[in-house]
Each structure stands twice: as C-alpha cells, then as structure tokens.
Amino acid sequence: MDRFEDWLFEPRPGLPGRIARLPFLIMSALYFLIVKARAFLYRKNIFRSFKPAVPVVSVGNITLGGSGKTPLVIWLAQALQEKGIKPAISIRGYRSAAEKVLAVVEEKNKERVTPEMVGDEACLIAGKTKNLPVLVGKNRVRAAAQAAELPAQVLILDDGFQHLKLKRDLDIVLVEGRRPLFAERLFPRGRLREPLSALKRAQIIVISRPDEQSEKRISEIKAINPSAPIFKMRYRVQCPEALAGKRAFAFAGIADPADFFETVLSCKIELKGQRAFSDHHNYSCYELKQIDQAAENSAAEIILTTEKDLARLKTFESKTPVLALEIKPEFFGQEKEMIDLVVNKIRGAEQ
C-alpha cells in the first residue's frame, strides 16, 4: 500500500501490525473521551449552539472522507433550486486562504476563484452550480449569518455533522455501504469521527455505494437509530460510452481512490496504470511530470482523474489529454421521496 492511511486503517494487520498501531489505539481512547465530553457540554448548553435566521441542512458523515458528501450537496442544491428554493452552500475550504476568513463565491466571481483561494471542493461546487453562492470558511456561524443577508432560503452545510456550534434543522448523514459498520475504529486508529451512537442525531441516513451487504448495514443502523429514513445512493458516470475501450492512466487524491479506479474499470476503460494520493493532495510539479511520463510510458490515450482533483489542476500541461469522470448521485428511484423530505423540513423551519 502506498498511502499511510491505508496501512493505518487496515482492519486485520496481523500481530506485528497490531503492535505498531498500538500508540494510535491509545490515542483513539483519548479521542473518544474528548468527543464524548464535547457532545455532553453542547447537550447541557455549557457550550452554546447558535440558531441562525435561515434554515440549515447539514450533509455529513461519521467517518473520515470518501462517502460522497460533496456530490450529494451539489445534487441537493440543484434539486432545491428546481423546487423554487434559493440555497447557499457553506464549506470549510480545507487548506485554502479562505479557511480562516469568509469568502463569498458568487456567479460574478466564480471564474476567478482558484483552489488555493477557496479549496478544491469549493471550486468544484462553484463550477457545477449556477446562481448559487458558496460561502467558504470554517466559521459556520458567520456563514449562516451571511446566508441570511444574501438572502438565501436555506443554508446547506457541506461536512457539517460534527459542527455542533450551529443548530441544524436537518442532519443528513452518509454511511459507507461497503465497509462493516461495527468493524470501524475511532480516529486516529480508524476512520470514525465519532462513536457510532452519534448516528442517533441523524434525521436522514444515506447508504453510499451499497453492495450485497447493504441490508445488513441497514439493520445495524436501525439498531442505533430506528426512526431515521434510510436511502441507498449510488453514482452514475455521465456519458461513459465516449470513453469505452480507451487506454487510460488514472490517478486520484481522494479518501477512497480504490473506488475511483473501480469506477474507471466499470466504464470498460483499459486501465494501463494508476496512482493514489492522500485526500486533498497538493500536487507538485514533479509529481505531475511523473504522472505525465507514466501515462506516456504506458501508451495511455487519456489521463483520468476525479472532478475534485481536476479542479486543482488547471495549470497541468500534459502531453496526454487529462479528463475527469463526471458522476451524479442516484437514489434507486427514490429521488422524489428524498427531496420531498428535505423540502418539508425546510418549510417547517420557516414557519
């Protein structure tokens, strides 16, 4: 495995691996105490939660990255616009200049923003939405106040489930459908951001990328939260026919690059080589030259990456065409039920 996180999160590393990971297991125990104490202090109003003037819908997860929050946020924002509801999106802008301030990306300045300014995910959201403001900064309370002034009719939080400082009217939580839920461990030994009991706060749960074990996942979730509606979500690649049969070199800097490589193969693309990087990876000129050279050496016709990666590679000049696989979430025919639940919650919050 090339990535440290893959080595660390491996569920069955063997005895030598378990010994090597023991310090991380101890840190996980300390992290558990901190997370439980924080939740208790918010629950008892010792730490204050702020109620904004605009309804808030959070899209989050209980594990680190890789569950598909941002594509769902984009789909949700577009679906709300079709219903005549004006959303704004709040995103942290991880490792960007806007993270510690509050940048407002609107239609008039979308073409000028860069990943360095607002982050890769904010650039992706801005590029795939129209007439929709994206508020970039880790202070979600300030973002909610700004959303009310725009004015927006609802604020969508990208990755907001753990942001207890801001009260939400609806928490949508994604759960990775292909990993055993109860086999996950707390950070930093594993991917869990919170104990699984935190799923009790969720009002809608989405099983991302379901497989043949999905019904078991649903039973496990219902044992924790029996009242939340559960939807299954998969991703459809847009226009894969144009890529079928082509030779490609693929790379990705996301939480779960293996899923991306599987998606490439599912499009009947001949994968000539691949390389995985950590989530939100900042590609150096040297790394990009290596990718370009590897693609040429493998006789690849195209270089494929994710939409999020491509958003931060505007200056990548390659001998081989660089494309992104465009994906769109689907809910197995339950799109209407999903959006109706969200709309009803928003309208109920406005009253």
The 8 nearest C-alpha neighbors of each residue, nearest first, counted from 0:
[[1, 2, 5, 6, 3, 4, 275, 9],
 [2, 0, 3, 275, 5, 276, 6, 274],
 [3, 1, 5, 4, 0, 277, 6, 276],
 [2, 4, 6, 5, 7, 1, 0, 277],
 [3, 5, 7, 6, 2, 8, 277, 9],
 [6, 4, 8, 2, 3, 7, 9, 0],
 [5, 7, 3, 4, 9, 8, 0, 2],
 [8, 6, 4, 5, 9, 3, 188, 20],
 [7, 9, 189, 5, 6, 4, 10, 188],
 [8, 10, 6, 7, 11, 12, 5, 189],
 [11, 9, 8, 12, 182, 183, 189, 7],
 [12, 10, 9, 13, 17, 16, 14, 8],
 [11, 13, 16, 9, 17, 10, 14, 15],
 [14, 12, 16, 11, 15, 17, 18, 10],
 [13, 15, 17, 16, 18, 12, 19, 11],
 [16, 14, 18, 17, 13, 19, 12, 20],
 [15, 17, 12, 19, 13, 14, 18, 20],
 [16, 18, 14, 20, 19, 15, 21, 13],
 [17, 19, 21, 15, 16, 20, 14, 22],
 [20, 18, 16, 17, 21, 15, 22, 23],
 [19, 21, 17, 23, 18, 22, 16, 24],
 [20, 22, 24, 18, 23, 19, 17, 25],
 [23, 21, 25, 24, 20, 26, 19, 18],
 [22, 24, 26, 188, 21, 25, 20, 187],
 [23, 25, 27, 21, 188, 22, 26, 20],
 [26, 24, 22, 28, 27, 23, 21, 29],
 [25, 27, 23, 29, 28, 24, 30, 22],
 [28, 26, 30, 24, 25, 29, 186, 185],
 [27, 29, 31, 25, 26, 30, 24, 32],
 [30, 28, 26, 32, 31, 27, 33, 25],
 [29, 31, 27, 33, 28, 32, 26, 34],
 [32, 30, 28, 34, 29, 33, 27, 35],
 [33, 31, 29, 35, 30, 34, 36, 28],
 [32, 34, 30, 36, 31, 35, 37, 29],
 [33, 35, 37, 31, 36, 32, 30, 38],
 [36, 34, 38, 32, 37, 33, 31, 39],
 [35, 37, 39, 33, 34, 38, 32, 40],
 [38, 36, 34, 40, 39, 35, 33, 41],
 [37, 39, 35, 41, 40, 36, 42, 34],
 [40, 38, 42, 36, 37, 41, 35, 43],
 [41, 39, 45, 37, 43, 46, 42, 38],
 [42, 40, 46, 44, 38, 43, 39, 45],
 [41, 43, 39, 40, 44, 38, 45, 46],
 [44, 42, 40, 41, 45, 39, 46, 38],
 [45, 43, 41, 46, 47, 42, 40, 48],
 [44, 46, 40, 43, 41, 47, 42, 39],
 [47, 45, 41, 44, 40, 48, 43, 164],
 [46, 48, 44, 45, 41, 49, 164, 40],
 [47, 49, 164, 165, 166, 163, 46, 50],
 [50, 48, 165, 166, 164, 51, 47, 140],
 [49, 51, 166, 165, 48, 52, 167, 53],
 [52, 50, 53, 143, 49, 144, 54, 166],
 [51, 53, 147, 50, 54, 144, 143, 146],
 [52, 54, 51, 147, 153, 152, 55, 154],
 [55, 53, 153, 348, 345, 168, 154, 56],
 [54, 56, 154, 167, 168, 153, 155, 53],
 [57, 55, 169, 155, 168, 167, 170, 156],
 [58, 56, 156, 170, 159, 155, 171, 59],
 [59, 57, 171, 157, 158, 156, 172, 159],
 [60, 58, 158, 160, 172, 159, 57, 173],
 [59, 61, 173, 172, 62, 174, 160, 158],
 [60, 62, 192, 191, 193, 63, 174, 59],
 [63, 61, 191, 190, 192, 60, 64, 193],
 [62, 64, 190, 191, 192, 65, 61, 60],
 [65, 63, 254, 66, 62, 67, 255, 60],
 [64, 66, 254, 255, 67, 63, 253, 175],
 [67, 65, 175, 64, 68, 207, 173, 174],
 [66, 68, 69, 65, 70, 71, 207, 173],
 [69, 67, 71, 70, 66, 72, 59, 58],
 [68, 70, 72, 71, 67, 73, 157, 120],
 [71, 69, 73, 72, 68, 67, 74, 328],
 [70, 72, 74, 68, 69, 73, 75, 67],
 [73, 71, 69, 75, 70, 74, 76, 68],
 [72, 74, 70, 76, 71, 75, 77, 69],
 [75, 73, 71, 77, 72, 76, 78, 70],
 [74, 76, 78, 72, 73, 77, 71, 79],
 [75, 77, 79, 73, 78, 74, 72, 86],
 [76, 78, 80, 74, 79, 75, 73, 81],
 [79, 77, 75, 81, 80, 76, 74, 82],
 [80, 78, 82, 76, 84, 81, 77, 75],
 [81, 79, 83, 84, 77, 82, 78, 85],
 [80, 82, 78, 79, 83, 77, 84, 76],
 [81, 83, 79, 80, 84, 78, 342, 77],
 [84, 82, 80, 81, 79, 85, 78, 86],
 [83, 85, 80, 79, 82, 152, 86, 81],
 [84, 86, 152, 151, 80, 83, 153, 87],
 [87, 85, 153, 151, 154, 152, 76, 84],
 [86, 88, 154, 132, 151, 131, 133, 155],
 [87, 89, 155, 133, 154, 134, 156, 132],
 [90, 88, 134, 156, 133, 135, 157, 155],
 [91, 89, 135, 157, 92, 134, 156, 136],
 [90, 92, 137, 136, 135, 93, 98, 89],
 [93, 91, 118, 98, 117, 135, 95, 90],
 [92, 94, 95, 91, 118, 98, 117, 279],
 [95, 93, 92, 118, 98, 96, 115, 117],
 [96, 94, 118, 117, 115, 97, 116, 98],
 [95, 97, 116, 98, 117, 115, 94, 99],
 [98, 96, 100, 117, 95, 136, 99, 102],
 [97, 99, 136, 92, 137, 95, 96, 100],
 [100, 98, 97, 136, 137, 101, 96, 138],
 [99, 101, 97, 136, 98, 102, 137, 138],
 [102, 100, 136, 135, 97, 103, 134, 99],
 [101, 103, 135, 97, 134, 104, 100, 136],
 [102, 104, 134, 133, 105, 135, 101, 132],
 [105, 103, 133, 132, 109, 108, 134, 102],
 [106, 104, 132, 107, 108, 109, 103, 131],
 [105, 107, 109, 108, 130, 129, 104, 131],
 [108, 106, 105, 109, 110, 104, 111, 130],
 [107, 109, 111, 110, 106, 105, 104, 112],
 [110, 108, 106, 111, 112, 105, 104, 107],
 [111, 109, 108, 112, 107, 106, 126, 113],
 [110, 112, 109, 108, 113, 107, 104, 116],
 [113, 111, 109, 110, 116, 108, 117, 114],
 [112, 114, 116, 115, 117, 111, 122, 118],
 [115, 113, 118, 119, 117, 116, 311, 122],
 [114, 116, 95, 113, 118, 117, 96, 94],
 [115, 117, 96, 113, 114, 95, 97, 118],
 [116, 118, 95, 92, 114, 97, 115, 121],
 [119, 117, 114, 92, 95, 121, 120, 115],
 [118, 120, 114, 122, 121, 311, 310, 307],
 [119, 121, 123, 122, 118, 307, 124, 92],
 [120, 122, 124, 123, 118, 119, 117, 125],
 [123, 121, 125, 119, 120, 124, 126, 114],
 [122, 124, 120, 126, 121, 125, 310, 307],
 [125, 123, 121, 127, 126, 122, 120, 128],
 [126, 124, 122, 123, 128, 127, 121, 109],
 [125, 127, 123, 124, 128, 122, 109, 129],
 [126, 128, 124, 125, 123, 129, 73, 122],
 [129, 127, 125, 126, 124, 131, 130, 77],
 [128, 130, 131, 106, 127, 125, 126, 132],
 [131, 129, 106, 132, 128, 105, 85, 107],
 [130, 132, 129, 87, 128, 105, 133, 86],
 [133, 131, 105, 87, 104, 134, 88, 103],
 [132, 134, 88, 104, 103, 87, 89, 135],
 [135, 133, 89, 103, 102, 88, 142, 90],
 [134, 136, 102, 90, 91, 101, 92, 89],
 [137, 135, 98, 91, 101, 97, 138, 100],
 [136, 138, 91, 98, 139, 99, 135, 92],
 [139, 137, 140, 136, 141, 142, 101, 99],
 [138, 140, 142, 141, 137, 143, 165, 89],
 [141, 139, 143, 142, 138, 165, 144, 49],
 [142, 140, 144, 139, 143, 138, 145, 101],
 [141, 143, 139, 145, 140, 144, 134, 146],
 [144, 142, 146, 140, 145, 141, 51, 139],
 [145, 143, 141, 147, 142, 146, 140, 148],
 [144, 146, 142, 148, 143, 147, 141, 149],
 [147, 145, 143, 149, 151, 148, 144, 150],
 [146, 148, 150, 144, 145, 53, 151, 149],
 [147, 149, 150, 145, 146, 144, 151, 143],
 [150, 148, 146, 151, 147, 145, 132, 87],
 [149, 151, 148, 147, 146, 152, 145, 85],
 [150, 152, 146, 85, 86, 153, 149, 147],
 [151, 153, 85, 86, 84, 53, 150, 54],
 [154, 152, 86, 54, 151, 53, 55, 87],
 [153, 155, 55, 87, 88, 86, 56, 54],
 [154, 156, 88, 56, 57, 55, 89, 87],
 [157, 155, 57, 89, 159, 58, 88, 158],
 [156, 158, 90, 58, 159, 89, 155, 72],
 [159, 157, 59, 58, 156, 160, 68, 57],
 [158, 160, 162, 57, 156, 59, 161, 157],
 [159, 161, 59, 162, 158, 57, 60, 170],
 [160, 162, 159, 163, 158, 59, 192, 61],
 [163, 161, 159, 164, 160, 165, 139, 158],
 [162, 164, 165, 161, 48, 166, 41, 160],
 [163, 165, 48, 162, 49, 47, 166, 140],
 [166, 164, 49, 48, 163, 140, 162, 167],
 [167, 165, 50, 49, 48, 164, 163, 168],
 [168, 166, 55, 169, 56, 165, 170, 57],
 [167, 169, 55, 56, 54, 348, 166, 170],
 [168, 170, 56, 167, 57, 202, 171, 55],
 [169, 171, 57, 201, 202, 56, 172, 58],
 [172, 170, 203, 58, 204, 57, 201, 202],
 [173, 171, 60, 204, 59, 58, 201, 205],
 [172, 174, 205, 60, 204, 206, 207, 59],
 [175, 173, 206, 207, 176, 205, 60, 66],
 [174, 176, 207, 66, 177, 206, 178, 208],
 [177, 175, 209, 207, 206, 208, 178, 174],
 [178, 176, 175, 210, 209, 179, 208, 212],
 [177, 179, 176, 180, 175, 182, 183, 216],
 [180, 178, 182, 181, 177, 183, 216, 176],
 [179, 181, 182, 183, 178, 216, 219, 175],
 [180, 182, 183, 179, 195, 184, 219, 178],
 [181, 183, 179, 180, 184, 10, 178, 189],
 [182, 184, 181, 180, 189, 191, 190, 185],
 [185, 183, 189, 191, 190, 188, 182, 186],
 [186, 184, 191, 189, 27, 188, 190, 187],
 [187, 185, 189, 188, 190, 191, 27, 192],
 [186, 188, 189, 27, 23, 185, 26, 190],
 [189, 187, 186, 23, 24, 185, 27, 184],
 [188, 190, 184, 186, 185, 8, 187, 191],
 [189, 191, 62, 63, 186, 185, 184, 192],
 [192, 190, 62, 185, 193, 186, 184, 189],
 [191, 193, 62, 61, 186, 185, 63, 190],
 [192, 194, 191, 61, 195, 197, 185, 34],
 [195, 193, 196, 197, 191, 185, 192, 31],
 [194, 196, 197, 198, 193, 61, 223, 191],
 [195, 197, 198, 194, 199, 223, 193, 224],
 [198, 196, 199, 195, 200, 194, 193, 201],
 [199, 197, 200, 196, 201, 195, 224, 223],
 [198, 200, 224, 197, 201, 196, 223, 202],
 [201, 199, 198, 197, 202, 170, 224, 196],
 [200, 202, 170, 198, 199, 203, 172, 171],
 [201, 203, 227, 170, 171, 169, 200, 204],
 [202, 204, 171, 227, 228, 201, 229, 172],
 [205, 203, 229, 172, 171, 173, 228, 230],
 [204, 206, 173, 230, 231, 229, 207, 174],
 [207, 205, 231, 174, 176, 232, 173, 175],
 [206, 208, 232, 175, 176, 209, 174, 205],
 [207, 209, 233, 176, 232, 206, 175, 210],
 [210, 208, 176, 213, 207, 206, 177, 231],
 [211, 209, 212, 213, 177, 176, 208, 214],
 [210, 212, 213, 209, 214, 177, 215, 176],
 [211, 213, 210, 215, 214, 216, 177, 209],
 [214, 212, 216, 215, 209, 210, 211, 176],
 [215, 213, 217, 216, 212, 218, 211, 219],
 [214, 216, 218, 213, 217, 212, 219, 220],
 [217, 215, 213, 219, 214, 218, 220, 212],
 [216, 218, 214, 220, 219, 215, 221, 213],
 [219, 217, 215, 221, 220, 216, 214, 222],
 [220, 218, 216, 222, 217, 221, 215, 223],
 [219, 221, 217, 223, 222, 218, 224, 216],
 [222, 220, 225, 224, 218, 223, 219, 217],
 [221, 223, 219, 220, 224, 225, 218, 217],
 [224, 222, 220, 221, 199, 225, 196, 198],
 [223, 225, 221, 199, 226, 222, 220, 227],
 [224, 226, 221, 227, 222, 223, 220, 228],
 [225, 227, 224, 228, 221, 202, 199, 203],
 [226, 228, 202, 203, 225, 224, 229, 204],
 [229, 227, 203, 204, 226, 230, 202, 225],
 [230, 228, 204, 205, 203, 227, 231, 206],
 [231, 229, 205, 206, 204, 232, 228, 330],
 [230, 232, 206, 205, 330, 207, 209, 331],
 [233, 231, 330, 207, 329, 206, 208, 328],
 [232, 234, 208, 329, 328, 207, 330, 235],
 [235, 233, 328, 327, 326, 329, 236, 232],
 [234, 236, 327, 326, 237, 328, 233, 329],
 [235, 237, 326, 325, 239, 238, 234, 327],
 [236, 238, 325, 239, 326, 235, 327, 324],
 [239, 237, 240, 241, 236, 242, 325, 324],
 [240, 238, 242, 241, 237, 266, 236, 243],
 [241, 239, 243, 242, 238, 266, 267, 237],
 [242, 240, 239, 243, 238, 244, 245, 266],
 [241, 243, 240, 239, 245, 244, 268, 266],
 [244, 242, 267, 268, 240, 245, 241, 266],
 [243, 245, 268, 267, 269, 242, 246, 266],
 [246, 244, 268, 243, 242, 269, 247, 300],
 [245, 247, 269, 299, 300, 270, 271, 268],
 [248, 246, 299, 301, 270, 302, 271, 300],
 [247, 249, 272, 302, 294, 271, 273, 299],
 [250, 248, 303, 273, 304, 302, 247, 272],
 [249, 251, 274, 304, 273, 275, 303, 248],
 [250, 252, 275, 304, 256, 253, 276, 305],
 [251, 253, 276, 278, 277, 280, 279, 275],
 [254, 252, 278, 255, 256, 251, 277, 279],
 [253, 255, 65, 278, 64, 256, 277, 252],
 [254, 256, 65, 257, 253, 258, 259, 64],
 [255, 257, 259, 258, 251, 253, 275, 254],
 [258, 256, 260, 259, 255, 261, 275, 262],
 [259, 257, 261, 256, 260, 255, 262, 263],
 [258, 260, 262, 256, 261, 257, 263, 255],
 [259, 261, 263, 257, 262, 258, 256, 264],
 [262, 260, 258, 264, 259, 263, 265, 257],
 [261, 263, 265, 259, 260, 264, 258, 266],
 [262, 264, 260, 261, 266, 265, 268, 259],
 [265, 263, 261, 266, 267, 262, 268, 260],
 [264, 266, 262, 267, 263, 261, 268, 260],
 [265, 267, 264, 268, 263, 239, 243, 262],
 [268, 266, 243, 264, 265, 244, 269, 263],
 [267, 269, 244, 243, 245, 266, 264, 270],
 [270, 268, 246, 245, 247, 244, 271, 267],
 [269, 271, 247, 272, 268, 248, 246, 264],
 [272, 270, 248, 247, 297, 269, 246, 299],
 [273, 271, 248, 270, 249, 297, 274, 247],
 [274, 272, 249, 250, 248, 275, 271, 270],
 [273, 275, 250, 249, 251, 276, 272, 290],
 [276, 274, 251, 250, 256, 252, 273, 277],
 [275, 277, 252, 251, 280, 278, 274, 2],
 [276, 278, 252, 280, 253, 279, 254, 2],
 [277, 279, 253, 252, 254, 280, 276, 64],
 [280, 278, 252, 253, 277, 281, 119, 308],
 [281, 279, 278, 277, 252, 282, 276, 253],
 [282, 280, 283, 279, 311, 252, 277, 278],
 [281, 283, 280, 286, 287, 284, 285, 312],
 [282, 284, 286, 285, 287, 281, 288, 280],
 [285, 283, 287, 286, 288, 282, 315, 289],
 [284, 286, 288, 283, 287, 289, 282, 290],
 [287, 285, 289, 283, 288, 284, 282, 290],
 [286, 288, 290, 284, 289, 285, 291, 283],
 [287, 289, 291, 285, 286, 290, 292, 284],
 [288, 290, 286, 292, 287, 291, 293, 285],
 [291, 289, 287, 293, 288, 292, 294, 286],
 [290, 292, 288, 294, 289, 293, 317, 287],
 [291, 293, 295, 289, 294, 290, 288, 296],
 [294, 292, 296, 290, 295, 291, 289, 297],
 [293, 295, 297, 291, 299, 248, 292, 296],
 [296, 294, 292, 298, 293, 297, 299, 291],
 [295, 297, 293, 298, 294, 292, 299, 291],
 [296, 298, 294, 299, 295, 271, 293, 272],
 [299, 297, 295, 296, 294, 300, 246, 271],
 [300, 298, 247, 246, 294, 297, 301, 248],
 [299, 301, 246, 247, 298, 245, 319, 302],
 [302, 300, 247, 320, 299, 319, 321, 303],
 [301, 303, 321, 248, 247, 249, 320, 322],
 [304, 302, 249, 322, 323, 321, 248, 301],
 [303, 305, 323, 250, 251, 249, 308, 322],
 [306, 304, 323, 308, 307, 324, 309, 251],
 [305, 307, 309, 323, 308, 310, 325, 324],
 [306, 308, 310, 305, 309, 119, 123, 120],
 [309, 307, 305, 310, 306, 311, 304, 252],
 [308, 310, 312, 306, 311, 307, 305, 323],
 [311, 309, 307, 308, 312, 119, 123, 306],
 [312, 310, 309, 114, 308, 119, 313, 307],
 [313, 311, 309, 315, 314, 310, 308, 282],
 [312, 314, 315, 311, 310, 309, 316, 113],
 [313, 315, 312, 316, 311, 317, 284, 309],
 [316, 314, 312, 313, 317, 287, 284, 321],
 [317, 315, 314, 318, 313, 319, 291, 321],
 [316, 318, 319, 291, 315, 320, 321, 288],
 [317, 319, 320, 291, 316, 295, 292, 321],
 [318, 320, 317, 301, 321, 302, 300, 291],
 [321, 319, 301, 302, 322, 317, 318, 300],
 [322, 320, 302, 303, 301, 319, 323, 317],
 [323, 321, 303, 302, 304, 320, 324, 301],
 [324, 322, 304, 305, 306, 303, 325, 309],
 [323, 325, 305, 326, 306, 304, 236, 322],
 [324, 326, 237, 236, 323, 306, 327, 305],
 [327, 325, 236, 235, 237, 234, 324, 328],
 [326, 328, 235, 234, 236, 329, 70, 325],
 [327, 329, 234, 233, 232, 235, 71, 70],
 [330, 328, 233, 232, 331, 234, 327, 235],
 [329, 331, 232, 333, 334, 332, 231, 233],
 [332, 330, 333, 329, 231, 232, 334, 233],
 [331, 333, 330, 334, 329, 335, 336, 231],
 [334, 332, 330, 336, 335, 331, 337, 230],
 [333, 335, 337, 330, 336, 332, 338, 329],
 [336, 334, 338, 337, 333, 339, 332, 340],
 [337, 335, 339, 333, 334, 338, 340, 332],
 [338, 336, 334, 335, 340, 339, 333, 341],
 [337, 339, 341, 335, 340, 336, 342, 334],
 [340, 338, 342, 336, 341, 337, 335, 343],
 [341, 339, 343, 338, 337, 342, 344, 336],
 [340, 342, 338, 344, 339, 343, 345, 337],
 [343, 341, 339, 345, 344, 340, 338, 346],
 [344, 342, 346, 340, 345, 341, 347, 339],
 [343, 345, 347, 341, 342, 346, 348, 340],
 [346, 344, 342, 348, 347, 343, 54, 341],
 [347, 345, 349, 343, 348, 344, 342, 350],
 [346, 348, 344, 345, 349, 350, 343, 342],
 [347, 349, 345, 346, 350, 54, 344, 168],
 [350, 348, 346, 347, 345, 54, 53, 152],
 [349, 347, 348, 346, 345, 344, 54, 343]]
